[in-house]
Amino acid sequence: MFSFTQKQKVFRIGGISIGGQPGEYPTVLFGGVFFKGISQLEEAKKNLDCMLELSQSTHIPAIPDFFIRYEKDIPSIIDFIISELPSQHPFSVDIIDSHLKPQVLSNLAKHDLLNRTIYNSIHIGITEKERKTLHRHPPAMAIILAFNPKDNSPDGRLEILENSAHLLNKGLLEISRDAGVEKILIDTAAMAPGENSGAAIAAIPVIKEEYGLPVGCAIHNVVEKSHWLTSFKKTIVDASSNALISLFGGDYALYGPLTLSSSVFPVIAWEDILISEYVENYFGVQPSNGHPRKRFFP
């Protein structure tokens, strides 16, 4: 359990706080929506409702992360966000195809949703068109993916933030701020098994100490690619893996599809309470009013 000497930033969006010293704010959980496209809207609605209910009962903040894979799906997903999410509740948009990113941003701006949007993500593959669109339509918050194709160590992740490993003309932090995005979350880029995947966890305290920014990752990706786990209950491994993020000082977890919510939320709430008890006694860090420990043990 950690306390950082660097002052830790706390960013707010839609009433949710992300960042700070370990034990200060609850871990924020991002759950994936439409991993396999938008064919099952009713099931997605049911899973989203479950996520939000678990958030209320555990006092762990929840943010849906909408996967947008095809241009034809953009209007339907935006309609889903408007109709199914509570007013002003934040969400993130996860767009793999760089050619779709400007279109998604423009559509979010058209529907006046950018003040609720977390952009997932800015990374080494950013295009000039994407930069210009971000500057024209800046989201409220963005995730920077600290993937370094030259060096997958924690130091390599620092390098990509600072100077983009000299693959771009500026570091990803500067590129993000040039685009008008000041509220920045760092994703430590969980790699596949055998590719130094543990560095995604080890990099969390390194980056928080260096920059004071909120940090997390999608450690679920490592579990998903660990094919030997198919003989076991992967949901147990998923839940315990996400718990590593907060144990190493992280602020948020991209925990995988919404179907994992029932196993992840109580585990993270339980761990947040343990961390809070320790850091208050040892470092004097007080939990926020919305922290699970304050709610369950007032």
N, C-alpha and C positions, 0 to 999 in steps of 0.2 A: 504494500500500500504506500502511496506516494503523497508528498506535498512538494509543489514546485516553487523554486525561487523566482522564476520569471512570473510577472504579473499575468494572470490568466483572464482572457477576454470572455465575456458572456454576451451572446447575441440572442435577441428575442424575435420571434416571429409568431404571430397569431396567438399570443399568450403563452408560448412555450419558450423556455430558456435553455440554451445549449452552451456548455462550456463551464469555466470556473475550475476551482480546485476540486480534487476528488472528495466526494462526500458532501459537496455544497449543493449541487442540483442532481435530480434523478437522471439516470441514463435515458436518453431518448432513443426510441425504437422505430426504425423505418421498416415497413413491411411491403413486399412486392405485390403489385396488382397487375394482372394481365401478362404474366410471364409467357403464356402460350397463346397470346392474342385475345380478342374481345368476344369470342364466340359464346361464352357463358356469362352473360351479364348478371343474371339472377344469382348465380353462385358467387360471383364477385361481390355483389351487394351484401349477401349473407355473410361472407367472410370479412368484409369491411365493417359491418355492424358488430361482429364478434370482436374484432380488434379494438374498436372504440369502447365497447363494453368492458373488455379486459383492462384497458387503459384507465377507465373510471374506477374499477374495483381494486386495482393494484397501485394507482397513482403514478404509474409510469407513462410519460408522454408518448403519444403514438402519432406517426406521420406516414400516410400511405405514399408509396413510391410507384408511380405509374409508368410501366414499360410501354414505350411507343415505338413500334417496329416498322409500321407501314404508313404511308401518307394517307391512305384511305381511312385509317382508324382515328386520325386526329380529331375530326368533328365529334365522333361518338365518345371518345375518351373525355373531351372537354365537356360535353353534355353530361356525362356521368359525374364528373367532378362537381359541376354546378348543382346537379339534382340530388346527389347522394351524400356529399360531404356537408357537415354543418357550416353555416355561414362563417366566413373568416378563418376556418380551420386550414392550417398550412398543408401543403402537399409537395412532393418532389416529382419531377419528370425525368425519366431515365431513357435517354435517346442514344442508341448505339450508332446509327447511321448519321454521319456528319452532315450529309445533304438534307436531312430532315430537321436539323436543329433550328435553322433560321425560320422555317415554316412554323414550327411549334411555338417559338418565341413570338412571332408575329400574331399567331392565333390567340395566344394567351393575352397579349396586349389588347387585341381587339375586344376580348371579353372582360377586360379590366381585372385580370387574375394575377398579374405579375407581383402584386404586393403580398400574395400568399405563396409564391412559387419559390421552391428550392431547385436550382438547376443542377442536374446530375448527368454529366460533369464536364469540367474544363480539364483537358489533359493534353499530352504531348502531340496529339493528332489534330489540334485545333486549326481550323482553316481561316483564311483572311475574311471570308464572307461571314463566318461565325463570329469573329471578333467584331466586325462592323455591326452585326445584328445585335450582339450583346450590348454594345455601346448605345444603340438606338433604343433597344427594349431591355434594359437591365432588370433581372429578377431581384427579388428581395434578398436572396441568399444564393450562394453557389457552393458546390462541392468541387474541390480540386483533387484530382486523382494523381497521387504522387508516384506514378509508375515511371521507372527509369529503365529503358531498354539496355542501357550500358552497364548498370550496376544495381542489383536488386538487394543491396544491403541497406540498413537504416541510413547510413551516410549518403548512399545513392539517392534515396528519397529526399533528403535535404537538398541535394544538388539540383534535383529537378524543380524544386520549389524556388530555389535561388537563381539559377541561370539556365534552366531547361536542359542541363547537360550539354549546353552549347549546340543543341539541335534547333533551337529557335532563337530569335534575336533578343528575347527577354525571358526571364524566369516566369513560371506560371503564376506566382503571386503578383508580380508586377503587371502581367497581362490581364489578370482578373481585375485589379484595381484600376488600370487604364480604361477598362470597359465600364467602370462605374459600380462595380460590385465590391462593397466594403465588408459585408458579412460573409466570411469565408470559413467553410469547414474543410478539413483535410481528411482524405481517405487514403490510408496507407497501402492500398493496392495489394490485397491478398492474392498470392500466386498459387498455381497448382501444386499439388504434392510433388516433392522432389526439386522444386524451384525456389528453395529457401523460403517456403511459405511462412515459417515462423517469424520471419523478419517483419511481417505486417503487424504482429503483436509487439515485437521488440521496438519497433519504430515509434510506437505511440508516445511513451514518455520522452523519447529523444526530441520529437517534434514539438510536443507541448512545452518542454523546457526551453527550446530554442526560440519559438515564436509566440507562445502563449495563446495559440489558437485552439479552438475545439477540434478534436481528433477522434476518428473512429475508423471502422473498416467493414468489409463484407466477408467476414471469416467463414460465413456459410458457403462461399464459393469453393473453399478448400475442402469442406466436408462433402459437398456435392460431387467433387471430382475424385474423392477417395473411394474408388469403386469396390475395394475390399470390404467396405462397411455395409454393402447390400445384404449381407447375411445377418446383420444386427439391426436394432432399432435406431435408425439414423436421427430421429427426432431428439433422442437423449443426447447424442453427440452434438447436434446443432445447439441445443439449449446450453450445454456446458461450454461449448466453444465460444458462444457469444458472451458468456460470463467472464471470459478471459479479458475482454476489451475493457470493462470497467475495473477489473482487478489491476490492470496495468495503467490505470489512470485515464482511460478513454471516456468520451462524452456521449457517443452515440454508436449504434450498431445497425447496419443494414442486414437484418437477420434472415432474409430469404422470403419465400412466399407467405401470404397471409395464413395459409393452412398451418403454419408452425406457431401461430400466435399463442395458442393455449399452453404450449410447453415453455415458451420463451419468457412471457411476461411475468409469471410468478417467480421464476428463477432469478430474473434480473432485479425484481423488487426485493427479494430476500437478500441478494448479495449487496444491493445498494444500502440496505439497512445495516448489514454487518460492517461495510466500509465506513458508513457514517459514524457508527458507534466508536470505531477505532480512531478515526482521524480527529473526531472532536476531543477524545480523551488525550491523544498524543500531540496533535498539532493545533488544537483549538478551533478547528473549522466547524462552524455552525451550519446545520442543514437548513435549506430554504423552507418557507412555509408549506410549499407544495410537495416536499420530499416524502416518500413513503414512511420514513421513520417518524416524521412529525404527525402524520395522519394516523398511523397504527399505534404509536406510543407517545401521545401528546403529553 
